[in-house]
Amino acid sequence: MTTTPLISVIMPVYNAMPYLPMAIESVINQTYQNWECIIVDNNSADDSLEIVRQYAQQDARIKIFSENKQGAHFARNCAIQNCRGELISFCDADDEIHPQKLAEQWKYLVDNNLDALFTAHNWIVNGEHIPITHLTQWNINQFYRTRKFPCMASIMVKRSHLMQTSLYKNIKNGEDVELFLCQLPKFAQMGFMNRIFYHYRMHQMAVSRTGFTNLNMFLLHYIACNRLNSDDFTFPFTLRDLIFCKNWHLQYWIIKFHFIYFCLTPPYIWGRVWRKIRANS
């Protein structure tokens, strides 16, 4: 990797006019200067594209692309395939990043010999920054157990490792979780930086902010059907967890998962599930 590698900041845009200027300016205000911002318009019906064009005229590091297929996963894949950076970072069009995010995250990634690195984040609610509780280090088992996931958009990842995955899949909600917590760890050394460098805006119009139901079901299905043969992964939902879990929301989904998928899952899969539960109880 070069001394100051080019970092590609990926930003999908869909009807983000109220927040888009703040998102773009948070990239422009980075202390790290060797970046490009790949903005992909996804059929916006408002003036988002015009706003992006105005910024692109002022700063040549901002590149504009269009993706006609509807969906943030199509837009992000388009950006990844058109970016030139050795490292890839993200900023959603309604979020903001800290001015030192690229500089400090890149330094931490290099110093710790990592291939991908998440940072801590907070929420922006009605313009106010709200702190939230994080885990202090990378531990994928604890992420699943406590539901304290890192913000997926906070990641910085080496492009060479990201391209070994199948990128974003056509999943209604949770496609970023599937990519960064299920696919990428097979190919990359992952890490977590306990400093707040990503500001995640909560509002009614954001798709992923309202998709927790489908996301929970997706995670549970993926764990049960695809991760059971992994030697370095502890099945996160044991009988003991169900009894002593302090998170009532997680208890609810454990029960619902078993009830629904008992009817939908082939018997041989349930045999593997049961053996794994017994082994970890």
Secondary structure, DSSP 8 states (H G I E B T S, - for coil): --SS--EEEEEEESS-TTTHHHHHHHHHT-S---EEEEEEE---SSSHHHHHHHHHHH-TTEEEEE--S-SHHHHHHHHHHH---SEEEE--TT-EE-TTHHHHHHHHHHHTT-SEEEEEEEEEETTEEE-----SS--HHHHHHH-----GGG-EEEHHHHTTS--S-S-SS-HHHIIIIIIGGGTS-EEEEEEEEEEEE--TT-TGGG-HHHHHHHHHHHHHHHSTT-TT---S--HHHHHH-S-HHHHHHHHHHHHHHHHHS-HHHHHHHHHHHHHH-
